[in-house]
Amino acid sequence: MLRKQKKEAQQAKAAKDPEQDFKDSLYPFPGGGYGHPTVAFKSAAVDACSHVSEITKVEARGAFHIDGELLKIEGTPTMREDMVRIGMGTADLRYRGEFKQWKTTFKVRYNKNVLSIEQIMLLFNTAGFAIGVGEWRPEKNGSHGMFHVA
């Protein structure tokens, strides 16, 4: 910002590398494969409280935890090209990894004095339908990143 205000020369933007952008959008999992941040699933379940009666976000946030920082995703990513709007409505292309068929497994620790296992399952199922995880999920007017509890 300072360089622009001082009218100093700026380097030109590097050419777009779709393959590298695709790779950079993925979360490598230790030992191979890919993962997704655990916090995305917890945040989705907490945000799902807006769609469920009698459970507040504050209550849910402290009532359960998902172990680990990165959840292993079972599936194979493919590259997806999205047209996005950036500042002043300018169009740009983004290249992201997409798992068309995927699953993950995680453990939830919870305080049964605050929420029951049935309420937690309801939150995760609602989160998978109404909130989602990742880019262009239902919460952000998209249709990707949806899931359900199996």
N, CA, C and O atoms as a GROMACS GRO file, in nm:
protein
  600
    1MET      N    1   0.083  -0.117   0.000
    1MET     CA    2   0.000   0.000   0.000
    1MET      C    3   0.089   0.125   0.000
    1MET      O    4   0.063   0.221  -0.073
    2LEU      N    5   0.193   0.122   0.083
    2LEU     CA    6   0.283   0.237   0.090
    2LEU      C    7   0.351   0.260  -0.044
    2LEU      O    8   0.365   0.375  -0.087
    3ARG      N    9   0.394   0.153  -0.110
    3ARG     CA   10   0.459   0.168  -0.241
    3ARG      C   11   0.366   0.235  -0.341
    3ARG      O   12   0.408   0.321  -0.419
    4LYS      N   13   0.240   0.197  -0.338
    4LYS     CA   14   0.143   0.255  -0.429
    4LYS      C   15   0.125   0.403  -0.400
    4LYS      O   16   0.118   0.484  -0.492
    5GLN      N   17   0.117   0.440  -0.271
    5GLN     CA   18   0.100   0.580  -0.233
    5GLN      C   19   0.222   0.663  -0.268
    5GLN      O   20   0.210   0.782  -0.298
    6LYS      N   21   0.339   0.600  -0.263
    6LYS     CA   22   0.463   0.671  -0.298
    6LYS      C   23   0.491   0.666  -0.448
    6LYS      O   24   0.590   0.720  -0.496
    7LYS      N   25   0.399   0.600  -0.520
    7LYS     CA   26   0.408   0.587  -0.665
    7LYS      C   27   0.537   0.519  -0.709
    7LYS      O   28   0.595   0.554  -0.812
    8GLU      N   29   0.581   0.422  -0.629
    8GLU     CA   30   0.699   0.344  -0.664
    8GLU      C   31   0.658   0.233  -0.760
    8GLU      O   32   0.543   0.190  -0.762
    9ALA      N   33   0.753   0.188  -0.839
    9ALA     CA   34   0.727   0.080  -0.934
    9ALA      C   35   0.691  -0.047  -0.859
    9ALA      O   36   0.746  -0.076  -0.753
   10GLN      N   37   0.600  -0.121  -0.917
   10GLN     CA   38   0.559  -0.248  -0.857
   10GLN      C   39   0.587  -0.361  -0.955
   10GLN      O   40   0.582  -0.342  -1.077
   11GLN      N   41   0.616  -0.478  -0.900
   11GLN     CA   42   0.638  -0.594  -0.984
   11GLN      C   43   0.506  -0.638  -1.047
   11GLN      O   44   0.400  -0.629  -0.985
   12ALA      N   45   0.515  -0.685  -1.170
   12ALA     CA   46   0.396  -0.738  -1.236
   12ALA      C   47   0.355  -0.868  -1.167
   12ALA      O   48   0.439  -0.939  -1.110
   13LYS      N   49   0.226  -0.898  -1.171
   13LYS     CA   50   0.177  -1.023  -1.112
   13LYS      C   51   0.230  -1.140  -1.194
   13LYS      O   52   0.241  -1.133  -1.316
   14ALA      N   53   0.262  -1.246  -1.124
   14ALA     CA   54   0.309  -1.367  -1.192
   14ALA      C   55   0.194  -1.428  -1.273
   14ALA      O   56   0.077  -1.410  -1.239
   15ALA      N   57   0.229  -1.498  -1.378
   15ALA     CA   58   0.128  -1.565  -1.460
   15ALA      C   59   0.056  -1.670  -1.374
   15ALA      O   60   0.117  -1.734  -1.288
   16LYS      N   61  -0.072  -1.686  -1.399
   16LYS     CA   62  -0.152  -1.783  -1.324
   16LYS      C   63  -0.107  -1.925  -1.361
   16LYS      O   64  -0.088  -1.957  -1.478
   17ASP      N   65  -0.092  -2.009  -1.260
   17ASP     CA   66  -0.055  -2.149  -1.279
   17ASP      C   67  -0.166  -2.234  -1.222
   17ASP      O   68  -0.164  -2.266  -1.103
   18PRO      N   69  -0.266  -2.273  -1.303
   18PRO     CA   70  -0.381  -2.348  -1.252
   18PRO      C   71  -0.344  -2.474  -1.176
   18PRO      O   72  -0.405  -2.503  -1.072
   19GLU      N   73  -0.246  -2.548  -1.224
   19GLU     CA   74  -0.208  -2.673  -1.157
   19GLU      C   75  -0.153  -2.644  -1.017
   19GLU      O   76  -0.183  -2.716  -0.922
   20GLN      N   77  -0.071  -2.539  -1.004
   20GLN     CA   78  -0.015  -2.503  -0.874
   20GLN      C   79  -0.124  -2.449  -0.781
   20GLN      O   80  -0.124  -2.479  -0.661
   21ASP      N   81  -0.215  -2.369  -0.836
   21ASP     CA   82  -0.327  -2.318  -0.754
   21ASP      C   83  -0.411  -2.434  -0.701
   21ASP      O   84  -0.452  -2.433  -0.585
   22PHE      N   85  -0.435  -2.533  -0.785
   22PHE     CA   86  -0.509  -2.652  -0.746
   22PHE      C   87  -0.437  -2.723  -0.631
   22PHE      O   88  -0.498  -2.756  -0.530
   23LYS      N   89  -0.307  -2.747  -0.648
   23LYS     CA   90  -0.229  -2.814  -0.543
   23LYS      C   91  -0.227  -2.733  -0.414
   23LYS      O   92  -0.236  -2.790  -0.304
   24ASP      N   93  -0.215  -2.600  -0.426
   24ASP     CA   94  -0.210  -2.514  -0.308
   24ASP      C   95  -0.343  -2.510  -0.233
   24ASP      O   96  -0.346  -2.473  -0.115
   25SER      N   97  -0.451  -2.546  -0.299
   25SER     CA   98  -0.583  -2.542  -0.233
   25SER      C   99  -0.606  -2.664  -0.144
   25SER      O  100  -0.701  -2.667  -0.066
   26LEU      N  101  -0.520  -2.764  -0.157
   26LEU     CA  102  -0.537  -2.890  -0.082
   26LEU      C  103  -0.456  -2.887   0.047
   26LEU      O  104  -0.356  -2.816   0.058
   27TYR      N  105  -0.500  -2.965   0.144
   27TYR     CA  106  -0.430  -2.979   0.272
   27TYR      C  107  -0.364  -3.116   0.277
   27TYR      O  108  -0.432  -3.216   0.303
   28PRO      N  109  -0.231  -3.124   0.250
   28PRO     CA  110  -0.165  -3.256   0.256
   28PRO      C  111  -0.177  -3.316   0.396
   28PRO      O  112  -0.160  -3.247   0.497
   29PHE      N  113  -0.208  -3.445   0.401
   29PHE     CA  114  -0.222  -3.514   0.529
   29PHE      C  115  -0.091  -3.587   0.559
   29PHE      O  116  -0.035  -3.651   0.471
   30PRO      N  117  -0.042  -3.578   0.682
   30PRO     CA  118   0.082  -3.648   0.718
   30PRO      C  119   0.072  -3.797   0.685
   30PRO      O  120  -0.025  -3.864   0.724
   31GLY      N  121   0.169  -3.848   0.616
   31GLY     CA  122   0.168  -3.989   0.579
   31GLY      C  123   0.099  -4.016   0.446
   31GLY      O  124   0.090  -4.132   0.404
   32GLY      N  125   0.052  -3.913   0.378
   32GLY     CA  126  -0.009  -3.930   0.247
   32GLY      C  127  -0.156  -3.896   0.243
   32GLY      O  128  -0.225  -3.901   0.345
   33GLY      N  129  -0.202  -3.863   0.128
   33GLY     CA  130  -0.342  -3.825   0.109
   33GLY      C  131  -0.366  -3.680   0.146
   33GLY      O  132  -0.273  -3.600   0.156
   34TYR      N  133  -0.492  -3.648   0.166
   34TYR     CA  134  -0.530  -3.510   0.195
   34TYR      C  135  -0.624  -3.504   0.314
   34TYR      O  136  -0.685  -3.604   0.353
   35GLY      N  137  -0.634  -3.385   0.372
   35GLY     CA  138  -0.720  -3.366   0.487
   35GLY      C  139  -0.799  -3.237   0.475
   35GLY      O  140  -0.794  -3.168   0.373
   36HIS      N  141  -0.871  -3.207   0.580
   36HIS     CA  142  -0.947  -3.081   0.590
   36HIS      C  143  -0.941  -3.038   0.736
   36HIS      O  144  -0.950  -3.122   0.826
   37PRO      N  145  -0.928  -2.908   0.761
   37PRO     CA  146  -0.918  -2.863   0.900
   37PRO      C  147  -1.039  -2.903   0.985
   37PRO      O  148  -1.154  -2.885   0.945
   38THR      N  149  -1.010  -2.958   1.101
   38THR     CA  150  -1.112  -3.000   1.196
   38THR      C  151  -1.205  -2.884   1.232
   38THR      O  152  -1.326  -2.903   1.246
   39VAL      N  153  -1.148  -2.766   1.246
   39VAL     CA  154  -1.225  -2.650   1.289
   39VAL      C  155  -1.339  -2.620   1.192
   39VAL      O  156  -1.440  -2.563   1.233
   40ALA      N  157  -1.325  -2.655   1.065
   40ALA     CA  158  -1.432  -2.629   0.968
   40ALA      C  159  -1.558  -2.708   1.004
   40ALA      O  160  -1.670  -2.658   0.990
   41PHE      N  161  -1.540  -2.832   1.050
   41PHE     CA  162  -1.655  -2.915   1.086
   41PHE      C  163  -1.719  -2.866   1.216
   41PHE      O  164  -1.842  -2.864   1.228
   42LYS      N  165  -1.637  -2.827   1.312
   42LYS     CA  166  -1.693  -2.775   1.437
   42LYS      C  167  -1.766  -2.644   1.411
   42LYS      O  168  -1.877  -2.623   1.460
   43SER      N  169  -1.704  -2.555   1.333
   43SER     CA  170  -1.768  -2.427   1.302
   43SER      C  171  -1.901  -2.448   1.230
   43SER      O  172  -1.999  -2.378   1.257
   44ALA      N  173  -1.903  -2.543   1.139
   44ALA     CA  174  -2.028  -2.572   1.067
   44ALA      C  175  -2.137  -2.618   1.164
   44ALA      O  176  -2.252  -2.574   1.155
   45ALA      N  177  -2.100  -2.707   1.256
   45ALA     CA  178  -2.199  -2.757   1.353
   45ALA      C  179  -2.247  -2.646   1.446
   45ALA      O  180  -2.365  -2.639   1.479
   46VAL      N  181  -2.157  -2.559   1.487
   46VAL     CA  182  -2.196  -2.446   1.573
   46VAL      C  183  -2.287  -2.351   1.495
   46VAL      O  184  -2.389  -2.306   1.547
   47ASP      N  185  -2.251  -2.320   1.370
   47ASP     CA  186  -2.334  -2.232   1.288
   47ASP      C  187  -2.472  -2.293   1.259
   47ASP      O  188  -2.568  -2.221   1.235
   48ALA      N  189  -2.480  -2.425   1.261
   48ALA     CA  190  -2.608  -2.493   1.238
   48ALA      C  191  -2.709  -2.461   1.347
   48ALA      O  192  -2.829  -2.481   1.326
   49CYS      N  193  -2.665  -2.412   1.461
   49CYS     CA  194  -2.758  -2.374   1.568
   49CYS      C  195  -2.858  -2.270   1.521
   49CYS      O  196  -2.968  -2.260   1.576
   50SER      N  197  -2.820  -2.191   1.420
   50SER     CA  198  -2.913  -2.091   1.364
   50SER      C  199  -3.033  -2.157   1.298
   50SER      O  200  -3.136  -2.093   1.277
   51HIS      N  201  -3.021  -2.285   1.264
   51HIS     CA  202  -3.128  -2.358   1.196
   51HIS      C  203  -3.199  -2.458   1.287
   51HIS      O  204  -3.288  -2.531   1.243
   52VAL      N  205  -3.159  -2.461   1.414
   52VAL     CA  206  -3.214  -2.558   1.509
   52VAL      C  207  -3.267  -2.481   1.630
   52VAL      O  208  -3.200  -2.390   1.680
   53SER      N  209  -3.384  -2.515   1.676
   53SER     CA  210  -3.439  -2.444   1.792
   53SER      C  211  -3.381  -2.499   1.922
   53SER      O  212  -3.347  -2.617   1.931
   54GLU      N  213  -3.371  -2.414   2.019
   54GLU     CA  214  -3.334  -2.447   2.157
   54GLU      C  215  -3.187  -2.482   2.182
   54GLU      O  216  -3.153  -2.526   2.292
   55ILE      N  217  -3.100  -2.464   2.083
   55ILE     CA  218  -2.956  -2.482   2.106
   55ILE      C  219  -2.887  -2.355   2.058
   55ILE      O  220  -2.895  -2.320   1.941
   56THR      N  221  -2.820  -2.286   2.150
   56THR     CA  222  -2.752  -2.162   2.111
   56THR      C  223  -2.610  -2.192   2.065
   56THR      O  224  -2.553  -2.295   2.099
   57LYS      N  225  -2.554  -2.100   1.988
   57LYS     CA  226  -2.417  -2.115   1.942
   57LYS      C  227  -2.320  -2.116   2.059
   57LYS      O  228  -2.224  -2.194   2.061
   58VAL      N  229  -2.343  -2.030   2.156
   58VAL     CA  230  -2.255  -2.023   2.273
   58VAL      C  231  -2.258  -2.155   2.348
   58VAL      O  232  -2.154  -2.206   2.389
   59GLU      N  233  -2.375  -2.210   2.366
   59GLU     CA  234  -2.392  -2.337   2.433
   59GLU      C  235  -2.319  -2.449   2.357
   59GLU      O  236  -2.246  -2.528   2.417
   60ALA      N  237  -2.339  -2.455   2.228
   60ALA     CA  238  -2.278  -2.561   2.146
   60ALA      C  239  -2.126  -2.548   2.141
   60ALA      O  240  -2.055  -2.649   2.149
   61ARG      N  241  -2.076  -2.427   2.128
   61ARG     CA  242  -1.931  -2.406   2.115
   61ARG      C  243  -1.853  -2.469   2.229
   61ARG      O  244  -1.745  -2.524   2.207
   62GLY      N  245  -1.906  -2.462   2.350
   62GLY     CA  246  -1.837  -2.518   2.464
   62GLY      C  247  -1.879  -2.659   2.502
   62GLY      O  248  -1.823  -2.719   2.594
   63ALA      N  249  -1.979  -2.713   2.431
   63ALA     CA  250  -2.035  -2.843   2.469
   63ALA      C  251  -1.969  -2.962   2.402
   63ALA      O  252  -1.982  -3.074   2.449
   64PHE      N  253  -1.896  -2.938   2.291
   64PHE     CA  254  -1.831  -3.051   2.224
   64PHE      C  255  -1.702  -3.007   2.156
   64PHE      O  256  -1.683  -2.889   2.124
   65HIS      N  257  -1.615  -3.103   2.134
   65HIS     CA  258  -1.487  -3.079   2.068
   65HIS      C  259  -1.458  -3.196   1.976
   65HIS      O  260  -1.494  -3.310   2.005
   66ILE      N  261  -1.390  -3.167   1.864
   66ILE     CA  262  -1.345  -3.272   1.771
   66ILE      C  263  -1.195  -3.285   1.791
   66ILE      O  264  -1.123  -3.186   1.789
   67ASP      N  265  -1.149  -3.408   1.809
   67ASP     CA  266  -1.007  -3.432   1.831
   67ASP      C  267  -0.926  -3.408   1.704
   67ASP      O  268  -0.972  -3.437   1.593
   68GLY      N  269  -0.806  -3.354   1.721
   68GLY     CA  270  -0.712  -3.334   1.610
   68GLY      C  271  -0.726  -3.199   1.543
   68GLY      O  272  -0.818  -3.123   1.572
   69GLU      N  273  -0.632  -3.170   1.453
   69GLU     CA  274  -0.634  -3.044   1.380
   69GLU      C  275  -0.670  -3.061   1.234
   69GLU      O  276  -0.721  -2.969   1.170
   70LEU      N  277  -0.643  -3.180   1.180
   70LEU     CA  278  -0.668  -3.207   1.038
   70LEU      C  279  -0.733  -3.344   1.027
   70LEU      O  280  -0.681  -3.443   1.078
   71LEU      N  281  -0.846  -3.351   0.960
   71LEU     CA  282  -0.917  -3.477   0.939
   71LEU      C  283  -0.879  -3.535   0.804
   71LEU      O  284  -0.879  -3.464   0.704
   72LYS      N  285  -0.846  -3.663   0.800
   72LYS     CA  286  -0.811  -3.728   0.674
   72LYS      C  287  -0.936  -3.743   0.588
   72LYS      O  288  -1.040  -3.792   0.634
   73ILE      N  289  -0.925  -3.700   0.464
   73ILE     CA  290  -1.034  -3.713   0.368
   73ILE      C  291  -1.008  -3.834   0.281
   73ILE      O  292  -0.903  -3.844   0.217
   74GLU      N  293  -1.103  -3.925   0.277
   74GLU     CA  294  -1.092  -4.041   0.189
   74GLU      C  295  -1.159  -4.006   0.058
   74GLU      O  296  -1.280  -3.983   0.053
   75GLY      N  297  -1.080  -4.002  -0.048
   75GLY     CA  298  -1.130  -3.966  -0.180
   75GLY      C  299  -1.017  -3.912  -0.264
   75GLY      O  300  -0.906  -3.891  -0.214
   76THR      N  301  -1.045  -3.889  -0.390
   76THR     CA  302  -0.944  -3.838  -0.483
   76THR      C  303  -0.987  -3.701  -0.532
   76THR      O  304  -1.098  -3.684  -0.583
   77PRO      N  305  -0.899  -3.602  -0.516
   77PRO     CA  306  -0.936  -3.467  -0.560
   77PRO      C  307  -0.923  -3.449  -0.711
   77PRO      O  308  -0.835  -3.508  -0.774
   78THR      N  309  -1.010  -3.368  -0.766
   78THR     CA  310  -1.000  -3.326  -0.906
   78THR      C  311  -0.994  -3.174  -0.906
   78THR      O  312  -1.034  -3.110  -0.809
   79MET      N  313  -0.944  -3.117  -1.015
   79MET     CA  314  -0.934  -2.972  -1.024
   79MET      C  315  -1.067  -2.914  -1.072
   79MET      O  316  -1.126  -2.962  -1.168
   80ARG      N  317  -1.112  -2.811  -1.002
   80ARG     CA  318  -1.234  -2.740  -1.039
   80ARG      C  319  -1.198  -2.596  -1.073
   80ARG      O  320  -1.119  -2.534  -1.002
   81GLU      N  321  -1.256  -2.543  -1.178
   81GLU     CA  322  -1.235  -2.404  -1.217
   81GLU      C  323  -1.360  -2.324  -1.180
   81GLU      O  324  -1.470  -2.356  -1.224
   82ASP      N  325  -1.342  -2.220  -1.098
   82ASP     CA  326  -1.454  -2.135  -1.057
   82ASP      C  327  -1.430  -1.992  -1.104
   82ASP      O  328  -1.319  -1.941  -1.096
   83MET      N  329  -1.535  -1.929  -1.155
   83MET     CA  330  -1.529  -1.787  -1.185
   83MET      C  331  -1.574  -1.714  -1.058
   83MET      O  332  -1.681  -1.743  -1.005
   84VAL      N  333  -1.493  -1.621  -1.012
   84VAL     CA  334  -1.524  -1.546  -0.890
   84VAL      C  335  -1.523  -1.397  -0.921
   84VAL      O  336  -1.464  -1.353  -1.019
   85ARG      N  337  -1.589  -1.322  -0.836
   85ARG     CA  338  -1.588  -1.175  -0.846
   85ARG      C  339  -1.501  -1.121  -0.735
   85ARG      O  340  -1.518  -1.156  -0.619
   86ILE      N  341  -1.407  -1.034  -0.772
   86ILE     CA  342  -1.321  -0.972  -0.672
   86ILE      C  343  -1.351  -0.823  -0.671
   86ILE      O  344  -1.449  -0.781  -0.730
   87GLY      N  345  -1.269  -0.744  -0.606
   87GLY     CA  346  -1.294  -0.601  -0.589
   87GLY      C  347  -1.354  -0.532  -0.712
   87GLY      O  348  -1.309  -0.554  -0.824
   88MET      N  349  -1.454  -0.451  -0.690
   88MET     CA  350  -1.522  -0.373  -0.793
   88MET      C  351  -1.590  -0.462  -0.899
   88MET      O  352  -1.616  -0.417  -1.010
   89GLY      N  353  -1.619  -0.587  -0.863
   89GLY     CA  354  -1.693  -0.675  -0.953
   89GLY      C  355  -1.610  -0.738  -1.065
   89GLY      O  356  -1.666  -0.798  -1.156
   90THR      N  357  -1.479  -0.724  -1.058
   90THR     CA  358  -1.391  -0.781  -1.160
   90THR      C  359  -1.395  -0.934  -1.152
   90THR      O  360  -1.390  -0.992  -1.044
   91ALA      N  361  -1.405  -0.998  -1.269
   91ALA     CA  362  -1.409  -1.144  -1.273
   91ALA      C  363  -1.267  -1.201  -1.271
   91ALA      O  364  -1.174  -1.142  -1.325
   92ASP      N  365  -1.252  -1.316  -1.207
   92ASP     CA  366  -1.124  -1.386  -1.203
   92ASP      C  367  -1.154  -1.535  -1.197
   92ASP      O  368  -1.266  -1.576  -1.165
   93LEU      N  369  -1.054  -1.615  -1.229
   93LEU     CA  370  -1.068  -1.760  -1.221
   93LEU      C  371  -0.990  -1.813  -1.102
   93LEU      O  372  -0.881  -1.765  -1.072
   94ARG      N  373  -1.047  -1.913  -1.035
   94ARG     CA  374  -0.981  -1.982  -0.924
   94ARG      C  375  -0.980  -2.130  -0.955
   94ARG      O  376  -1.077  -2.185  -1.009
   95TYR      N  377  -0.870  -2.194  -0.920
   95TYR     CA  378  -0.855  -2.338  -0.942
   95TYR      C  379  -0.841  -2.405  -0.807
   95TYR      O  380  -0.748  -2.377  -0.732
   96ARG      N  381  -0.936  -2.494  -0.776
   96ARG     CA  382  -0.942  -2.555  -0.644
   96ARG      C  383  -0.959  -2.706  -0.655
   96ARG      O  384  -1.007  -2.759  -0.755
   97GLY      N  385  -0.916  -2.772  -0.548
   97GLY     CA  386  -0.938  -2.915  -0.540
   97GLY      C  387  -1.080  -2.945  -0.498
   97GLY      O  388  -1.136  -2.875  -0.413
   98GLU      N  389  -1.138  -3.046  -0.556
   98GLU     CA  390  -1.274  -3.087  -0.522
   98GLU      C  391  -1.277  -3.239  -0.506
   98GLU      O  392  -1.223  -3.313  -0.589
   99PHE      N  393  -1.340  -3.284  -0.400
   99PHE     CA  394  -1.361  -3.426  -0.376
   99PHE      C  395  -1.507  -3.454  -0.407
   99PHE      O  396  -1.595  -3.421  -0.328
  100LYS      N  397  -1.534  -3.516  -0.521
  100LYS     CA  398  -1.673  -3.540  -0.559
  100LYS      C  399  -1.737  -3.646  -0.470
  100LYS      O  400  -1.854  -3.633  -0.433
  101GLN      N  401  -1.664  -3.749  -0.437
  101GLN     CA  402  -1.709  -3.852  -0.342
  101GLN      C  403  -1.606  -3.856  -0.231
  101GLN      O  404  -1.488  -3.881  -0.256
  102TRP      N  405  -1.648  -3.831  -0.108
  102TRP     CA  406  -1.552  -3.827   0.003
  102TRP      C  407  -1.618  -3.870   0.132
  102TRP      O  408  -1.740  -3.871   0.146
  103LYS      N  409  -1.533  -3.904   0.226
  103LYS     CA  410  -1.581  -3.928   0.362
  103LYS      C  411  -1.465  -3.905   0.457
  103LYS      O  412  -1.348  -3.907   0.418
  104THR      N  413  -1.499  -3.883   0.580
  104THR     CA  414  -1.401  -3.867   0.686
  104THR      C  415  -1.459  -3.924   0.813
  104THR      O  416  -1.581  -3.942   0.825
  105THR      N  417  -1.374  -3.953   0.907
  105THR     CA  418  -1.416  -4.006   1.036
  105THR      C  419  -1.351  -3.922   1.145
  105THR      O  420  -1.233  -3.887   1.136
  106PHE      N  421  -1.428  -3.889   1.248
  106PHE     CA  422  -1.369  -3.816   1.360
  106PHE      C  423  -1.441  -3.849   1.489
  106PHE      O  424  -1.555  -3.895   1.489
  107LYS      N  425  -1.370  -3.824   1.598
  107LYS     CA  426  -1.426  -3.848   1.731
  107LYS      C  427  -1.470  -3.715   1.790
  107LYS      O  428  -1.402  -3.613   1.775
  108VAL      N  429  -1.583  -3.719   1.856
  108VAL     CA  430  -1.637  -3.600   1.922
  108VAL      C  431  -1.640  -3.626   2.072
  108VAL      O  432  -1.696  -3.726   2.117
  109ARG      N  433  -1.578  -3.537   2.147
  109ARG     CA  434  -1.591  -3.540   2.293
  109ARG      C  435  -1.698  -3.438   2.329
  109ARG      O  436  -1.697  -3.327   2.276
  110TYR      N  437  -1.789  -3.475   2.417
  110TYR     CA  438  -1.896  -3.381   2.449
  110TYR      C  439  -1.936  -3.390   2.596
  110TYR      O  440  -1.912  -3.490   2.664
  111ASN      N  441  -1.998  -3.283   2.641
  111ASN     CA  442  -2.048  -3.273   2.778
  111ASN      C  443  -2.196  -3.314   2.775
  111ASN      O  444  -2.281  -3.238   2.730
  112LYS      N  445  -2.224  -3.434   2.823
  112LYS     CA  446  -2.361  -3.484   2.815
  112LYS      C  447  -2.458  -3.408   2.906
  112LYS      O  448  -2.579  -3.426   2.895
  113ASN      N  449  -2.405  -3.324   2.994
  113ASN     CA  450  -2.492  -3.241   3.077
  113ASN      C  451  -2.543  -3.118   3.001
  113ASN      O  452  -2.635  -3.050   3.046
  114VAL      N  453  -2.483  -3.092   2.884
  114VAL     CA  454  -2.524  -2.976   2.804
  114VAL      C  455  -2.599  -3.020   2.679
  114VAL      O  456  -2.707  -2.968   2.650
  115LEU      N  457  -2.542  -3.115   2.604
  115LEU     CA  458  -2.605  -3.166   2.482
  115LEU      C  459  -2.603  -3.319   2.482
  115LEU      O  460  -2.510  -3.381   2.533
  116SER      N  461  -2.706  -3.376   2.426
  116SER     CA  462  -2.711  -3.522   2.411
  116SER      C  463  -2.643  -3.561   2.280
  116SER      O  464  -2.621  -3.475   2.194
  117ILE      N  465  -2.610  -3.687   2.264
  117ILE     CA  466  -2.551  -3.734   2.139
  117ILE      C  467  -2.648  -3.713   2.023
  117ILE      O  468  -2.606  -3.686   1.911
  118GLU      N  469  -2.778  -3.726   2.050
  118GLU     CA  470  -2.879  -3.703   1.945
  118GLU      C  471  -2.878  -3.557   1.900
  118GLU      O  472  -2.893  -3.529   1.781
  119GLN      N  473  -2.861  -3.464   1.994
  119GLN     CA  474  -2.855  -3.323   1.957
  119GLN      C  475  -2.730  -3.292   1.875
  119GLN      O  476  -2.734  -3.214   1.780
  120ILE      N  477  -2.619  -3.354   1.912
  120ILE     CA  478  -2.494  -3.334   1.838
  120ILE      C  479  -2.507  -3.390   1.697
  120ILE      O  480  -2.464  -3.326   1.601
  121MET      N  481  -2.566  -3.507   1.683
  121MET     CA  482  -2.590  -3.566   1.549
  121MET      C  483  -2.680  -3.474   1.466
  121MET      O  484  -2.656  -3.456   1.347
  122LEU      N  485  -2.782  -3.418   1.530
  122LEU     CA  486  -2.871  -3.325   1.461
  122LEU      C  487  -2.793  -3.203   1.411
  122LEU      O  488  -2.811  -3.159   1.298
  123LEU      N  489  -2.706  -3.150   1.497
  123LEU     CA  490  -2.625  -3.033   1.456
  123LEU      C  491  -2.536  -3.066   1.337
  123LEU      O  492  -2.527  -2.986   1.244
  124PHE      N  493  -2.470  -3.182   1.339
  124PHE     CA  494  -2.381  -3.218   1.228
  124PHE      C  495  -2.460  -3.245   1.100
  124PHE      O  496  -2.415  -3.206   0.992
  125ASN      N  497  -2.575  -3.311   1.109
  125ASN     CA  498  -2.655  -3.333   0.989
  125ASN      C  499  -2.709  -3.202   0.932
  125ASN      O  500  -2.711  -3.183   0.810
  126THR      N  501  -2.752  -3.113   1.019
  126THR     CA  502  -2.798  -2.982   0.975
  126THR      C  503  -2.683  -2.903   0.914
  126THR      O  504  -2.699  -2.837   0.812
  127ALA      N  505  -2.566  -2.911   0.977
  127ALA     CA  506  -2.446  -2.843   0.925
  127ALA      C  507  -2.412  -2.893   0.786
  127ALA      O  508  -2.378  -2.814   0.698
  128GLY      N  509  -2.419  -3.023   0.765
  128GLY     CA  510  -2.386  -3.080   0.635
  128GLY      C  511  -2.480  -3.037   0.525
  128GLY      O  512  -2.440  -3.027   0.409
  129PHE      N  513  -2.604  -3.012   0.560
  129PHE     CA  514  -2.703  -2.970   0.461
  129PHE      C  515  -2.706  -2.819   0.440
  129PHE      O  516  -2.708  -2.773   0.326
  130ALA      N  517  -2.705  -2.743   0.548
  130ALA     CA  518  -2.726  -2.598   0.539
  130ALA      C  519  -2.598  -2.514   0.541
  130ALA      O  520  -2.600  -2.400   0.493
  131ILE      N  521  -2.488  -2.566   0.596
  131ILE     CA  522  -2.366  -2.488   0.613
  131ILE      C  523  -2.256  -2.540   0.520
  131ILE      O  524  -2.207  -2.464   0.436
  132GLY      N  525  -2.216  -2.665   0.535
  132GLY     CA  526  -2.110  -2.726   0.454
  132GLY      C  527  -1.971  -2.686   0.501
  132GLY      O  528  -1.956  -2.609   0.596
  133VAL      N  529  -1.869  -2.739   0.433
  133VAL     CA  530  -1.729  -2.706   0.460
  133VAL      C  531  -1.658  -2.677   0.328
  133VAL      O  532  -1.698  -2.728   0.224
  134GLY      N  533  -1.554  -2.596   0.333
  134GLY     CA  534  -1.476  -2.566   0.214
  134GLY      C  535  -1.532  -2.450   0.134
  134GLY      O  536  -1.624  -2.380   0.178
  135GLU      N  537  -1.474  -2.430   0.016
  135GLU     CA  538  -1.515  -2.320  -0.072
  135GLU      C  539  -1.650  -2.348  -0.137
  135GLU      O  540  -1.685  -2.463  -0.164
  136TRP      N  541  -1.723  -2.244  -0.162
  136TRP     CA  542  -1.850  -2.245  -0.232
  136TRP      C  543  -1.948  -2.344  -0.172
  136TRP      O  544  -2.013  -2.423  -0.242
  137ARG      N  545  -1.958  -2.339  -0.038
  137ARG     CA  546  -2.049  -2.425   0.038
  137ARG      C  547  -2.186  -2.358   0.047
  137ARG      O  548  -2.200  -2.240   0.014
  138PRO      N  549  -2.290  -2.432   0.092
  138PRO     CA  550  -2.424  -2.375   0.098
  138PRO      C  551  -2.432  -2.244   0.176
  138PRO      O  552  -2.505  -2.153   0.136
  139GLU      N  553  -2.357  -2.232   0.286
  139GLU     CA  554  -2.358  -2.110   0.366
  139GLU      C  555  -2.312  -1.989   0.284
  139GLU      O  556  -2.349  -1.875   0.315
  140LYS      N  557  -2.233  -2.013   0.179
  140LYS     CA  558  -2.180  -1.906   0.094
  140LYS      C  559  -2.244  -1.910  -0.044
  140LYS      O  560  -2.180  -1.877  -0.144
  141ASN      N  561  -2.371  -1.951  -0.050
  141ASN     CA  562  -2.450  -1.957  -0.172
  141ASN      C  563  -2.399  -2.056  -0.275
  141ASN      O  564  -2.425  -2.041  -0.394
  142GLY      N  565  -2.329  -2.158  -0.231
  142GLY     CA  566  -2.279  -2.261  -0.321
  142GLY      C  567  -2.349  -2.393  -0.298
  142GLY      O  568  -2.448  -2.402  -0.225
  143SER      N  569  -2.297  -2.496  -0.363
  143SER     CA  570  -2.357  -2.628  -0.348
  143SER      C  571  -2.251  -2.736  -0.321
  143SER      O  572  -2.281  -2.855  -0.331
  144HIS      N  573  -2.130  -2.695  -0.287
  144HIS     CA  574  -2.023  -2.790  -0.260
  144HIS      C  575  -2.002  -2.803  -0.108
  144HIS      O  576  -2.051  -2.721  -0.031
  145GLY      N  577  -1.929  -2.906  -0.068
  145GLY     CA  578  -1.894  -2.923   0.073
  145GLY      C  579  -2.005  -2.974   0.162
  145GLY      O  580  -1.995  -2.966   0.285
  146MET      N  581  -2.111  -3.026   0.102
  146MET     CA  582  -2.220  -3.080   0.182
  146MET      C  583  -2.184  -3.220   0.232
  146MET      O  584  -2.104  -3.290   0.170
  147PHE      N  585  -2.242  -3.260   0.346
  147PHE     CA  586  -2.214  -3.390   0.404
  147PHE      C  587  -2.330  -3.435   0.492
  147PHE      O  588  -2.421  -3.356   0.520
  148HIS      N  589  -2.327  -3.560   0.535
  148HIS     CA  590  -2.424  -3.612   0.631
  148HIS      C  591  -2.355  -3.711   0.723
  148HIS      O  592  -2.248  -3.763   0.691
  149VAL      N  593  -2.415  -3.735   0.836
  149VAL     CA  594  -2.363  -3.830   0.933
  149VAL      C  595  -2.410  -3.969   0.893
  149VAL      O  596  -2.529  -3.991   0.874
  150ALA      N  597  -2.316  -4.062   0.882
  150ALA     CA  598  -2.352  -4.199   0.844
  150ALA      C  599  -2.331  -4.291   0.962
  150ALA      O  600  -2.355  -4.412   0.952
   0.00000   0.00000   0.00000
